[in-house]
Amino acid sequence: MRLCMDKHNYFTISAFIYLIIGIVFVLMIFNDGSAIINGYLFPVWLNWVVVIISAYLSYQSFQFKK
């Protein structure tokens, strides 16, 4: 059995991954969660940037799949 990912599957999977990341960060924003990496507390406005970028990447992945 040959496992090969074509362009359609790649863009579908990447779009859903970006969508899930965006949803997780939106939930973090509304639940007053903060991202702490290596002792550095990221501000809430940076979560909004991640949401916007992940939404854009998800949208573009869905568009490229066509």
OpenMM code with the backbone's topology and positions (N, CA, C; nanometers):
from openmm import Vec3, app, unit

residues = "MET ARG LEU CYS MET ASP LYS HIS ASN TYR PHE THR ILE SER ALA PHE ILE TYR LEU ILE ILE GLY ILE VAL PHE VAL LEU MET ILE PHE ASN ASP GLY SER ALA ILE ILE ASN GLY TYR LEU PHE PRO VAL TRP LEU ASN TRP VAL VAL VAL ILE ILE SER ALA TYR LEU SER TYR GLN SER PHE GLN PHE LYS LYS".split()
positions = [
    Vec3(0.0854, -0.1183, 0.0000),
    Vec3(0.0000, 0.0000, 0.0000),
    Vec3(0.0890, 0.1234, 0.0000),
    Vec3(0.0621, 0.2104, -0.0918),
    Vec3(0.1422, 0.3313, -0.1056),
    Vec3(0.0692, 0.4484, -0.0402),
    Vec3(0.1368, 0.5101, 0.0538),
    Vec3(0.0777, 0.6254, 0.1209),
    Vec3(0.1339, 0.7524, 0.0592),
    Vec3(0.0516, 0.8169, -0.0169),
    Vec3(0.0939, 0.9395, -0.0844),
    Vec3(-0.0143, 1.0449, -0.0608),
    Vec3(0.0300, 1.1624, -0.0229),
    Vec3(-0.0660, 1.2686, 0.0024),
    Vec3(-0.0677, 1.3622, -0.1179),
    Vec3(-0.1811, 1.3730, -0.1796),
    Vec3(-0.1919, 1.4649, -0.2920),
    Vec3(-0.2209, 1.6061, -0.2413),
    Vec3(-0.2242, 1.6997, -0.3337),
    Vec3(-0.2405, 1.8399, -0.2985),
    Vec3(-0.3737, 1.8665, -0.2293),
    Vec3(-0.4783, 1.8005, -0.2730),
    Vec3(-0.6108, 1.8211, -0.2154),
    Vec3(-0.6122, 1.7804, -0.0677),
    Vec3(-0.5584, 1.6641, -0.0360),
    Vec3(-0.5550, 1.6183, 0.1030),
    Vec3(-0.4650, 1.7050, 0.1899),
    Vec3(-0.3520, 1.7472, 0.1348),
    Vec3(-0.2599, 1.8314, 0.2111),
    Vec3(-0.3265, 1.9621, 0.2533),
    Vec3(-0.3916, 2.0280, 0.1583),
    Vec3(-0.4552, 2.1555, 0.1912),
    Vec3(-0.5750, 2.1374, 0.2834),
    Vec3(-0.6463, 2.0278, 0.2717),
    Vec3(-0.7591, 2.0015, 0.3613),
    Vec3(-0.7113, 1.9808, 0.5039),
    Vec3(-0.6089, 1.8998, 0.5213),
    Vec3(-0.5569, 1.8721, 0.6552),
    Vec3(-0.4963, 1.9980, 0.7162),
    Vec3(-0.4186, 2.0726, 0.6385),
    Vec3(-0.3576, 2.1943, 0.6933),
    Vec3(-0.4635, 2.2989, 0.7276),
    Vec3(-0.5698, 2.3075, 0.6484),
    Vec3(-0.6765, 2.4036, 0.6780),
    Vec3(-0.7444, 2.3705, 0.8102),
    Vec3(-0.7711, 2.2419, 0.8340),
    Vec3(-0.8341, 2.2042, 0.9604),
    Vec3(-0.7405, 2.2229, 1.0794),
    Vec3(-0.6122, 2.2012, 1.0608),
    Vec3(-0.5168, 2.2242, 1.1700),
    Vec3(-0.5131, 2.3723, 1.2059),
    Vec3(-0.5051, 2.4597, 1.1046),
    Vec3(-0.5061, 2.6044, 1.1319),
    Vec3(-0.6381, 2.6474, 1.1961),
    Vec3(-0.7471, 2.5876, 1.1537),
    Vec3(-0.8772, 2.6195, 1.2115),
    Vec3(-0.8834, 2.5796, 1.3591),
    Vec3(-0.8330, 2.4633, 1.3917),
    Vec3(-0.8317, 2.4174, 1.5314),
    Vec3(-0.7435, 2.5075, 1.6163),
    Vec3(-0.6275, 2.5464, 1.5644),
    Vec3(-0.5397, 2.6372, 1.6390),
    Vec3(-0.6103, 2.7693, 1.6660),
    Vec3(-0.6794, 2.8226, 1.5656),
    Vec3(-0.7521, 2.9476, 1.5845),
    Vec3(-0.8618, 2.9362, 1.6881),
    Vec3(-0.9350, 2.8255, 1.6855),
    Vec3(-1.0417, 2.8042, 1.7837),
    Vec3(-0.9861, 2.7932, 1.9246),
    Vec3(-0.8745, 2.7241, 1.9390),
    Vec3(-0.8125, 2.7108, 2.0717),
    Vec3(-0.7698, 2.8468, 2.1252),
    Vec3(-0.7133, 2.9305, 2.0408),
    Vec3(-0.6704, 3.0623, 2.0880),
    Vec3(-0.7887, 3.1536, 2.1169),
    Vec3(-0.8987, 3.1412, 2.0414),
    Vec3(-1.0192, 3.2192, 2.0731),
    Vec3(-1.0740, 3.1760, 2.2090),
    Vec3(-1.0752, 3.0460, 2.2343),
    Vec3(-1.1207, 2.9980, 2.3652),
    Vec3(-1.0294, 3.0464, 2.4768),
    Vec3(-0.8993, 3.0509, 2.4502),
    Vec3(-0.8065, 3.1040, 2.5509),
    Vec3(-0.8348, 3.2505, 2.5808),
    Vec3(-0.8673, 3.3267, 2.4774),
    Vec3(-0.8941, 3.4699, 2.4967),
    Vec3(-1.0188, 3.4901, 2.5813),
    Vec3(-1.1268, 3.4172, 2.5501),
    Vec3(-1.2525, 3.4374, 2.6215),
    Vec3(-1.2547, 3.3724, 2.7592),
    Vec3(-1.1639, 3.2818, 2.7860),
    Vec3(-1.1544, 3.2204, 2.9189),
    Vec3(-1.0406, 3.2802, 3.0013),
    Vec3(-0.9902, 3.3944, 2.9582),
    Vec3(-0.8809, 3.4642, 3.0264),
    Vec3(-0.7592, 3.3749, 3.0464),
    Vec3(-0.7329, 3.2909, 2.9503),
    Vec3(-0.6137, 3.2067, 2.9551),
    Vec3(-0.4955, 3.2802, 2.8965),
    Vec3(-0.3799, 3.2483, 2.9454),
    Vec3(-0.2589, 3.3115, 2.8960),
    Vec3(-0.1611, 3.2039, 2.8528),
    Vec3(-0.0858, 3.2352, 2.7513),
    Vec3(0.0176, 3.1422, 2.7048),
    Vec3(0.1477, 3.1767, 2.7762),
    Vec3(0.2053, 3.0782, 2.8412),
    Vec3(0.3333, 3.0956, 2.9094),
    Vec3(0.4304, 2.9964, 2.8490),
    Vec3(0.5342, 3.0492, 2.7873),
    Vec3(0.6366, 2.9651, 2.7268),
    Vec3(0.7711, 3.0058, 2.7844),
    Vec3(0.8366, 2.9097, 2.8488),
    Vec3(0.9685, 2.9306, 2.9083),
    Vec3(0.9683, 3.0473, 3.0068),
    Vec3(0.8609, 3.0600, 3.0813),
    Vec3(0.8511, 3.1634, 3.1830),
    Vec3(0.8071, 3.2989, 3.1309),
    Vec3(0.7893, 3.3142, 3.0009),
    Vec3(0.7460, 3.4410, 2.9436),
    Vec3(0.5952, 3.4386, 2.9241),
    Vec3(0.5269, 3.5370, 2.9803),
    Vec3(0.3815, 3.5486, 2.9691),
    Vec3(0.3486, 3.6330, 2.8460),
    Vec3(0.2824, 3.5709, 2.7496),
    Vec3(0.2458, 3.6414, 2.6281),
    Vec3(0.1208, 3.7242, 2.6519),
    Vec3(0.1179, 3.8472, 2.6035),
    Vec3(-0.0002, 3.9329, 2.6244),
    Vec3(-0.1195, 3.8848, 2.5416),
    Vec3(-0.2383, 3.9297, 2.5813),
    Vec3(-0.3612, 3.8872, 2.5162),
    Vec3(-0.3673, 3.9367, 2.3722),
    Vec3(-0.3136, 4.0526, 2.3432),
    Vec3(-0.3187, 4.1044, 2.2066),
    Vec3(-0.2424, 4.0128, 2.1112),
    Vec3(-0.1415, 3.9432, 2.1607),
    Vec3(-0.0680, 3.8510, 2.0760),
    Vec3(-0.1540, 3.7295, 2.0405),
    Vec3(-0.2445, 3.6911, 2.1313),
    Vec3(-0.3398, 3.5840, 2.0998),
    Vec3(-0.4302, 3.6247, 1.9842),
    Vec3(-0.4706, 3.7513, 1.9806),
    Vec3(-0.5539, 3.7988, 1.8697),
    Vec3(-0.4776, 3.7927, 1.7383),
    Vec3(-0.3486, 3.8225, 1.7420),
    Vec3(-0.2660, 3.8142, 1.6208),
    Vec3(-0.2617, 3.6699, 1.5709),
    Vec3(-0.2455, 3.5755, 1.6630),
    Vec3(-0.2430, 3.4342, 1.6254),
    Vec3(-0.3772, 3.3916, 1.5668),
    Vec3(-0.4864, 3.4398, 1.6224),
    Vec3(-0.6197, 3.4064, 1.5706),
    Vec3(-0.6353, 3.4591, 1.4285),
    Vec3(-0.5937, 3.5810, 1.4040),
    Vec3(-0.6067, 3.6404, 1.2707),
    Vec3(-0.5191, 3.5654, 1.1698),
    Vec3(-0.3963, 3.5348, 1.2073),
    Vec3(-0.3056, 3.4637, 1.1164),
    Vec3(-0.3567, 3.3231, 1.0880),
    Vec3(-0.4011, 3.2522, 1.1906),
    Vec3(-0.4497, 3.1162, 1.1677),
    Vec3(-0.5793, 3.1158, 1.0867),
    Vec3(-0.6643, 3.2152, 1.1056),
    Vec3(-0.7866, 3.2235, 1.0246),
    Vec3(-0.7515, 3.2502, 0.8785),
    Vec3(-0.6554, 3.3367, 0.8557),
    Vec3(-0.6129, 3.3657, 0.7181),
    Vec3(-0.5524, 3.2417, 0.6528),
    Vec3(-0.4649, 3.1704, 0.7246),
    Vec3(-0.4023, 3.0509, 0.6687),
    Vec3(-0.5050, 2.9407, 0.6429),
    Vec3(-0.6017, 2.9275, 0.7309),
    Vec3(-0.7061, 2.8282, 0.7103),
    Vec3(-0.7890, 2.8631, 0.5868),
    Vec3(-0.8265, 2.9884, 0.5733),
    Vec3(-0.9040, 3.0317, 0.4574),
    Vec3(-0.8268, 3.0086, 0.3279),
    Vec3(-0.7009, 3.0457, 0.3276),
    Vec3(-0.6196, 3.0273, 0.2069),
    Vec3(-0.6009, 2.8800, 0.1737),
    Vec3(-0.5871, 2.7958, 0.2745),
    Vec3(-0.5732, 2.6520, 0.2487),
    Vec3(-0.6996, 2.5959, 0.1875),
    Vec3(-0.8152, 2.6399, 0.2366),
    Vec3(-0.9400, 2.5955, 0.1762),
    Vec3(-0.9529, 2.6457, 0.0312),
    Vec3(-0.9018, 2.7655, 0.0032),
    Vec3(-0.9085, 2.8194, -0.1331),
    Vec3(-0.8126, 2.7462, -0.2266),
    Vec3(-0.6934, 2.7118, -0.1790),
    Vec3(-0.5948, 2.6431, -0.2632),
    Vec3(-0.6369, 2.5011, -0.2961),
    Vec3(-0.7202, 2.4445, -0.2135),
    Vec3(-0.7621, 2.3057, -0.2340),
    Vec3(-0.8508, 2.2902, -0.3566),
    Vec3(-0.9124, 2.3969, -0.3999),
    Vec3(-1.0043, 2.3904, -0.5158),
    Vec3(-0.9298, 2.3718, -0.6457),
] * unit.nanometer
topology = app.Topology()
chain = topology.addChain("A")
for resn in residues:
    res = topology.addResidue(resn, chain)
    for name in ("N", "CA", "C"):
        topology.addAtom(name, app.Element.getBySymbol(name[0]), res)
